[in-house]
Amino acid sequence: MVIRYHPQFKKSYKNLSPQIKLKAEVKEKIFRQNPFHPSLDTHKLHGKLKNQWSFSIDREFRILFEFNKSDVILLDVGDHEIYR
């Protein structure tokens, strides 16, 4: 699986606190091994985001992504505002 980073993800990631960046890196490593690991709470979204998925960094922060054939595109990262 190849992971690609959308420009919006890169922009949002820069604005995260160092603590959240560290947690995000740990979760991304888990995601690379198993995108559906229970600690990630990976789930498909609904409504206008029905083609996208999300996994948890912690109780507040999420990474929004989509599967694209054998690749994954990380679209955005942040709190629940990224769903809007």
C-alpha positions as a Python dict, from the first residue, in 0.01 Angstrom:
ca = {
    (1, 'M'): (0, 0, 0),
    (2, 'V'): (134, 340, -100),
    (3, 'I'): (26, 636, 111),
    (4, 'R'): (-1, 974, -60),
    (5, 'Y'): (-56, 1308, 110),
    (6, 'H'): (-307, 1559, -23),
    (7, 'P'): (-193, 1925, -1),
    (8, 'Q'): (-473, 1993, 251),
    (9, 'F'): (-340, 1716, 476),
    (10, 'K'): (9, 1868, 464),
    (11, 'K'): (-127, 2214, 547),
    (12, 'S'): (-339, 2089, 838),
    (13, 'Y'): (-59, 1868, 971),
    (14, 'K'): (177, 2168, 994),
    (15, 'N'): (-71, 2338, 1227),
    (16, 'L'): (-97, 2049, 1475),
    (17, 'S'): (72, 2067, 1812),
    (18, 'P'): (393, 1863, 1854),
    (19, 'Q'): (210, 1621, 2084),
    (20, 'I'): (-62, 1549, 1828),
    (21, 'K'): (198, 1515, 1550),
    (22, 'L'): (375, 1249, 1754),
    (23, 'K'): (49, 1061, 1817),
    (24, 'A'): (-38, 1089, 1445),
    (25, 'E'): (297, 937, 1347),
    (26, 'V'): (241, 642, 1580),
    (27, 'K'): (-110, 586, 1444),
    (28, 'E'): (9, 613, 1084),
    (29, 'K'): (264, 337, 1149),
    (30, 'I'): (-15, 117, 1281),
    (31, 'F'): (-230, 212, 980),
    (32, 'R'): (47, 108, 739),
    (33, 'Q'): (55, -238, 900),
    (34, 'N'): (-321, -282, 930),
    (35, 'P'): (-565, -5, 823),
    (36, 'F'): (-838, -172, 1028),
    (37, 'H'): (-646, -225, 1353),
    (38, 'P'): (-892, -189, 1643),
    (39, 'S'): (-693, 96, 1803),
    (40, 'L'): (-758, 313, 1495),
    (41, 'D'): (-1138, 291, 1499),
    (42, 'T'): (-1132, 306, 1117),
    (43, 'H'): (-1476, 370, 975),
    (44, 'K'): (-1646, 467, 651),
    (45, 'L'): (-1814, 806, 648),
    (46, 'H'): (-2165, 893, 532),
    (47, 'G'): (-2348, 1172, 355),
    (48, 'K'): (-2138, 1406, 144),
    (49, 'L'): (-1822, 1222, 261),
    (50, 'K'): (-1956, 876, 169),
    (51, 'N'): (-1648, 788, -40),
    (52, 'Q'): (-1409, 869, 244),
    (53, 'W'): (-1288, 699, 560),
    (54, 'S'): (-1151, 816, 891),
    (55, 'F'): (-930, 681, 1167),
    (56, 'S'): (-862, 815, 1513),
    (57, 'I'): (-543, 973, 1640),
    (58, 'D'): (-696, 1018, 1985),
    (59, 'R'): (-1039, 1104, 2124),
    (60, 'E'): (-1042, 1443, 1950),
    (61, 'F'): (-829, 1421, 1635),
    (62, 'R'): (-890, 1220, 1318),
    (63, 'I'): (-726, 1152, 984),
    (64, 'L'): (-956, 1164, 683),
    (65, 'F'): (-857, 944, 389),
    (66, 'E'): (-975, 755, 86),
    (67, 'F'): (-875, 431, -80),
    (68, 'N'): (-765, 473, -441),
    (69, 'K'): (-705, 127, -593),
    (70, 'S'): (-398, 0, -404),
    (71, 'D'): (-309, 347, -272),
    (72, 'V'): (-438, 550, 18),
    (73, 'I'): (-467, 928, 3),
    (74, 'L'): (-457, 1107, 338),
    (75, 'L'): (-689, 1401, 278),
    (76, 'D'): (-698, 1598, 601),
    (77, 'V'): (-620, 1582, 970),
    (78, 'G'): (-780, 1762, 1261),
    (79, 'D'): (-1069, 1760, 1504),
    (80, 'H'): (-1427, 1689, 1401),
    (81, 'E'): (-1433, 2013, 1198),
    (82, 'I'): (-1263, 1825, 913),
    (83, 'Y'): (-1598, 1654, 845),
    (84, 'R'): (-1760, 1984, 745),
}
